[in-house]
Amino acid sequence: MKMSVRHRVLSGVLAGAAVLLAGCAVPGQPAAPGAAAALEGETLTNERVSTLQAAWSDEASEPAGRRNVITLELMREPLLAATDEIGYEYHRTQAEQQAQVVLRVQGIESEPSEALVDAIEASFLLAAFTLLPEDTSVLQSVAEQVEAEAVTNSRTGDFSAAAFMESAATAVQIATDEANQGSPVWFVNFNNVNGLTAPDAPWLATE
């Protein structure tokens, strides 16, 4: 998926911007009871998913569906591990600063919770991987890794790299339009990305 010229306007913004319990799930087998998903020995619990959803809705005022939250959290650590592949020098402070921006535009002066910083980090990283490189081949590779290694339960659905990339492409268009209109929180639109397919309902964009 080639990046259009209008998308490159965001690269300067990104370039200049200063999973919970250990699990034993095996790829190809359902996630353990109480878990929404597991990846690389880390379990994403249903409680953690609820915490992230609350951060999006209560702090950011940008509600996100359950599958959207799970998608972002499954992708967050793999994307962090792959930043060198797109030549992006990322620091956690960038997510902290962007989370503060999300609160400030609402007139909120308190500091963001760690859950909100995690949520923003995933969204901001996804923005970087879709907009900084000339193409999205690295993002595609990371999504395929998650598809191969993530384990989920029936409520969560299966992770699909193809569904994820299709959903990310839609989010890029929306985020780009908002950035071009001067929105300082354009990157929150990536909280709508979904790579999880519900049983008998492939490529479901939202829950």
C-alpha positions in Angstrom: 0.0 0.0 0.0 1.8 3.1 -1.2 1.6 6.3 0.8 0.2 9.3 -1.2 1.8 12.7 -1.2 -1.0 14.2 1.0 -0.2 11.6 3.7 3.5 12.7 3.8 2.4 16.0 5.4 2.1 14.1 8.7 5.6 12.7 8.7 7.1 15.9 10.1 4.6 15.8 13.0 5.4 12.3 13.9 9.2 12.6 13.4 9.3 15.8 15.6 7.0 14.6 18.4 9.0 14.7 21.5 0.1 -6.8 28.0 -0.3 -7.6 31.5 0.0 -11.1 33.2 2.3 -13.9 32.0 0.4 -16.6 30.2 1.0 -20.1 28.9 -1.3 -20.1 25.8 0.0 -21.9 22.8 -0.5 -20.5 19.2 -3.4 -22.2 17.6 -5.2 -22.9 20.9 -7.9 -20.8 22.6 -6.8 -18.2 25.1 -7.1 -19.1 28.8 -10.4 -18.3 30.7 -10.6 -14.7 31.6 -8.2 -13.7 28.8 -9.2 -11.8 25.7 -6.0 -12.8 23.9 -2.3 -13.8 24.4 0.8 -13.1 22.5 4.5 -14.0 23.1 3.8 -15.4 26.6 1.8 -12.3 27.7 -1.9 -12.5 28.5 -4.3 -9.6 27.7 -7.0 -10.0 30.3 -10.6 -8.9 29.9 -10.1 -6.7 32.9 -7.2 -5.0 31.1 -9.4 -4.5 28.0 -12.1 -2.8 30.1 -9.4 -0.5 31.7 -8.2 0.6 28.3 -11.8 1.1 27.0 -12.4 3.3 30.1 -9.3 5.3 29.4 -10.5 6.0 25.8 -14.0 6.9 26.7 -13.6 8.6 30.1 -10.3 10.4 29.7 -9.9 10.8 26.0 -13.7 11.2 25.2 -12.9 9.0 22.2 -14.8 5.7 22.8 -13.3 2.6 21.3 -14.9 -0.9 20.8 -13.6 -4.0 22.5 -12.0 -5.4 19.4 -10.4 -2.1 18.6 -8.8 -2.0 22.0 -7.6 -5.6 21.7 -6.2 -5.0 18.2 -4.2 -2.0 19.4 -2.9 -3.8 22.4 -1.9 -6.8 20.5 0.0 -4.6 18.0 1.6 -2.2 20.5 4.6 -4.3 21.7 5.4 -5.7 18.3 5.4 -2.2 16.8 7.6 -1.0 19.6 10.1 -3.7 18.7 10.0 -2.8 15.0 10.6 1.0 15.2 14.2 0.6 14.0 12.9 -1.0 10.8 11.2 2.3 9.8 14.0 4.5 11.1 11.8 6.0 13.8 13.5 6.9 17.1 10.6 6.5 19.5 10.5 7.3 23.3 7.7 6.7 25.8 7.7 10.4 26.6 6.2 11.1 23.2 3.1 9.1 24.1 2.9 10.8 27.5 3.1 14.2 25.7 0.4 13.3 23.2 -1.9 11.9 26.0 -1.5 15.3 27.7 -2.5 17.0 24.5 -5.6 14.8 24.3 -6.6 16.0 27.8 -5.7 19.6 27.3 -7.9 20.0 24.2 -10.8 19.1 26.5 -9.7 21.7 29.1 -8.5 19.0 31.5 -5.3 19.9 33.4 -4.8 16.6 35.3 -2.1 14.1 34.2 -3.1 11.2 32.0 -3.4 7.7 33.5 -0.9 5.0 32.5 -3.7 3.2 30.8 -4.4 6.3 28.6 -0.7 6.6 27.8 -0.7 3.0 26.7 -3.8 3.5 24.6 -2.3 6.6 23.0 1.0 4.9 22.5 -0.6 2.2 20.4 -2.5 4.7 18.3 0.5 7.0 17.8 2.8 4.1 16.8 0.3 2.9 14.3 0.2 6.4 12.9 4.0 6.3 12.5 4.0 3.0 10.8 1.4 4.0 8.3 2.7 7.5 7.5 6.5 7.6 7.9 7.7 4.9 5.6 7.3 5.0 1.8 5.1 2.0 2.1 3.5 -0.2 4.8 5.4 -3.4 4.2 6.9 -3.3 7.8 3.4 -2.8 9.3 2.1 -5.7 7.1 4.9 -7.9 8.4 4.2 -7.1 12.0 0.5 -7.8 11.5 1.3 -11.1 9.9 3.5 -12.0 12.9 0.6 -11.2 15.2 -1.8 -13.2 13.1 0.6 -16.2 13.3 1.3 -16.0 17.0 -1.7 -14.5 18.8 -4.2 -16.7 20.5 -7.7 -15.6 21.3 -11.1 -16.7 22.6 -14.3 -17.1 20.6 -15.7 -13.8 21.9 -12.6 -12.0 20.7 -12.4 -13.6 17.3 -9.3 -14.4 15.2 -6.7 -11.8 14.3 -6.4 -11.2 10.5 -3.5 -9.3 9.0 -5.6 -8.6 5.9 -8.5 -7.2 7.9 -6.1 -5.1 10.0 -4.4 -3.6 7.0 -7.8 -2.8 5.4 -9.0 -1.1 8.5 -5.7 0.8 9.0 -6.0 2.2 5.4 -9.4 3.6 6.3 -8.1 5.2 9.5 -5.2 6.8 7.6 -7.6 8.7 5.4 -9.7 10.0 8.3 -6.6 10.9 10.4 -5.0 12.7 7.4 -8.1 14.8 6.8 -8.2 15.8 10.4 -4.5 16.7 10.5 -4.9 18.8 7.4 -7.7 20.6 9.1 -5.4 21.4 12.1 -6.6 18.9 14.6 -3.9 18.4 17.3 -5.3 15.0 18.2 -5.7 13.5 14.7 -3.9 10.3 15.7 -6.7 9.2 18.0 -8.6 8.1 14.9 -6.4 5.0 14.8 -8.4 3.7 17.8 -11.0 2.6 15.2 -8.6 0.1 13.6 -9.7 -3.5 14.0 -7.9 -6.7 12.9 -10.2 -9.2 14.7 -12.8 -11.1 12.8 -16.0 -12.3 14.6 -17.2 -15.8 13.9 -19.0 -15.9 10.6 -18.5 -12.2 10.2 -15.1 -11.6 8.5 -13.5 -8.2 8.4 -15.8 -6.7 11.1 -14.7 -3.1 11.5 -16.2 -2.4 14.9 -17.8 -4.5 17.6 
